Amino acid sequence: MNVITNSKKQPSEDWPSPSIIAELKIRTGLSLRQLAYRNGYAPATLRAALDKPYPNMERIIAHAVGVEPKEIWPSRYDIHGKSNRPMGRPVRNQKKNTTPKQRRNAKSCRED
């Protein structure tokens, strides 16, 4: 595979965004916007993967370029190719996980 590389770049560094976009254009003839539309996403959604971890969008871009996402963004993946991004949403407030009945009961206990 002829991948645009910089001989001074170390393998652990992520590809610069302009290099990703250029490689996409060379290999597919598509812009990032066109790739987004072809996959049913808004262009801003696909572009977000260039700046922050977004595993689904990273896969779309990498597949179009013809490499694995971990090759483009090595800092975002472990040695096994799994995303470093924590899965799920953090629990912010345990009280939100209560049922309406539990909240009413707690409220009635405070009123006494």
C-alpha positions in Angstrom: 0.0 0.0 0.0 1.2 3.4 -0.8 0.3 5.4 2.2 1.5 9.0 2.6 4.1 9.0 5.3 6.6 11.4 6.6 10.0 9.8 7.1 10.6 11.9 10.3 7.3 10.8 11.8 7.4 8.2 14.4 5.0 5.2 14.1 3.2 6.0 17.3 2.0 9.4 16.0 -1.5 10.0 14.6 -1.7 11.0 10.9 -2.2 14.8 10.5 -5.8 15.7 9.4 -4.6 17.1 6.0 -2.8 13.8 5.3 -5.9 11.8 6.0 -8.0 14.0 3.8 -5.4 13.9 1.0 -5.1 10.1 1.2 -8.9 9.8 1.1 -9.0 11.9 -2.1 -6.1 10.0 -3.7 -7.6 6.5 -3.0 -11.3 7.1 -3.5 -11.6 10.4 -5.3 -14.0 11.5 -2.5 -13.9 14.4 -0.2 -14.7 13.9 3.5 -18.1 15.5 2.8 -18.9 13.1 0.0 -17.8 10.1 2.1 -20.1 11.3 5.0 -23.1 11.6 2.7 -22.5 8.2 1.1 -22.5 6.6 4.6 -25.6 8.5 5.7 -23.9 11.0 8.1 -23.6 14.7 8.3 -20.2 16.0 7.2 -19.5 17.5 10.7 -20.1 14.1 12.2 -17.4 12.4 10.1 -15.1 15.4 10.5 -15.3 15.1 14.3 -13.2 11.9 14.0 -10.3 13.9 12.8 -10.0 15.8 16.1 -11.4 13.5 18.8 -12.0 9.8 19.3 -15.1 8.6 17.4 -14.7 4.8 16.7 -17.5 4.4 14.3 -16.4 7.4 12.1 -12.8 6.3 12.4 -13.7 2.9 10.9 -15.5 4.6 8.0 -12.6 6.8 7.1 -10.0 4.0 7.6 -12.0 1.6 5.5 -12.2 4.1 2.6 -8.4 4.7 2.8 -7.8 1.0 3.0 -6.1 0.7 6.4 -7.1 -0.1 9.9 -8.1 2.8 12.2 -5.2 2.0 14.6 -2.8 2.7 11.8 -4.2 6.2 11.3 -4.8 7.0 15.0 -2.4 4.8 17.0 -2.8 7.0 20.1 -6.6 6.0 20.2 -6.0 2.2 20.1 -4.3 -0.3 22.3 -1.8 -2.9 20.9 -4.7 -5.3 20.2 -6.5 -2.7 18.0 -9.3 -2.0 20.6 -10.4 1.5 21.1 -9.0 3.3 24.2 -12.2 5.3 24.5 -14.2 4.4 27.6 -17.5 2.9 26.7 -20.8 4.1 28.0 -21.7 7.3 29.8 -20.3 8.2 33.2 -22.8 8.1 36.1 -23.2 11.7 37.2 -25.8 11.5 39.8 -27.0 8.3 41.5 -30.3 9.9 42.4 -31.3 9.9 38.7 -31.2 6.1 38.7 -34.2 5.9 41.2 -37.7 5.2 40.1 -40.5 7.8 40.4 -42.0 5.8 43.3 -38.7 5.8 45.2 -38.4 9.6 44.7 -42.0 10.1 46.0 -41.3 7.9 49.0 -38.1 9.8 49.8 -39.8 13.1 49.4 -42.7 12.1 51.7 -40.2 10.9 54.4 -38.5 14.4 54.4 -41.8 16.2 54.8 -42.7 14.4 58.0 
